[in-house]
């Protein structure tokens, strides 16, 4: 089995993939001046780009784990999430409240079929 690594560094890879499955690390938006909706849009754009690198897309999502620094922001994040997925089938998903790095409001990790 071949394992492909995307942007592998000292601590982690942005993504790893086998012939059939893509695993992305927890991605953040980067611009902490944005609210949770803006950060979520940025994260989802990164997910699209990483999935495309592996020749797949959000239509093949298997699961997602969403980390929020404050669960009261979940409705705003959900609106962006639903907009991004459109009419696609929803993946299995968990959303948990955690302490994130200063200013980061959302982090998302996904697994997709290739």
N, C-alpha and C positions, 0 to 999 in steps of 0.2 A: 504494500500500500504506500502510495506517495502522499506526503503531507506538505502542502504549500503554506508558506508564511508570508504575511503582508506586513511590511514595516516592522520587522522584528528588532527589538532593542534589548537593552540590558535587563529590563524588568518584564516585558511582555511583548507580544505581537498584537498588532491592531486586528489581525484576523488570522485564522488557520483554517485549512480546508482539506478534506479528503476528496476522493473521486465523487462522493455523493452528498457531502454535507459541508456547510460553511458555518464557522463559529466566529462571531465578532466579539471583541472585548467591549467592556463598558465604555461607550463614547459620550463625550460631553460637547456642548456647543462651542465653548471657548470664549465667547463674548459675554462676560458676566454682567455687563451693563444692561443686557436685555432681560425682560421678564420671562416667566416660565414658558409662555407661548413662543416667544422669540427663540429662546434656547432650545425648545423642543423642535422647532422648524429646522434650526441649524443641525441638531443631532440627526434628524431624519434625513437631511440632505447628505450628511456624511455616511449614513447607513446605505443610502442609494448608491453612492460612489463606491463604497467598499464592496457591496454586493455585485455591482457591475464589473469590478475588477476580476471577480471570480466567475463571471458569465451567468449570473443569476439576478433576481430582483425580488422586490417585496411580495410579489404574487406567490412566492415559494417559501414565505416565512413559516417556520414550524413553531417557534416559541420566542417570547420576549420577556425580559425582566426589566422593569422600569423602577428606578430609584428616584424618589423625590425627597428634597430636604424638608418639605412641609406638606403633609397630605391634604391640607386645605387647598392646595394648588392643583389637586388632581382634576377637578372639572375643567380648568383651563387647558391643562395638558391633554386631557381626553378629547377636547374639541379639535385640537391640532392633529392628534393621532387619528381620529375618525376621518378628518379631511384628507390626510395623507393616504389612508388605505382606500378611500372611496368605496366602491362596490365590491372590493376584494373580500374573500373569506378571511376571518380573523384568526390569527395564530393563538395558541395557548399563551396566556399572559399572566404575570404576577406584577403587582405594583406595591412597593413597600416604602415606608418612611425611614430614612437614614440620615446620618450626618455626613454631608458632602463637603468638599473643599470650599473655602470661603468664596461666596458669590455664586457658586454652581448650584442651580436649582433642580436640575434633572440630569440623569445619566441613564442610558439605555443600552442593553446588551441583547443581541438577537442570535438566533440559529436559523439557518435556511437550508432548504434542499438545493442542490446544484442543478 
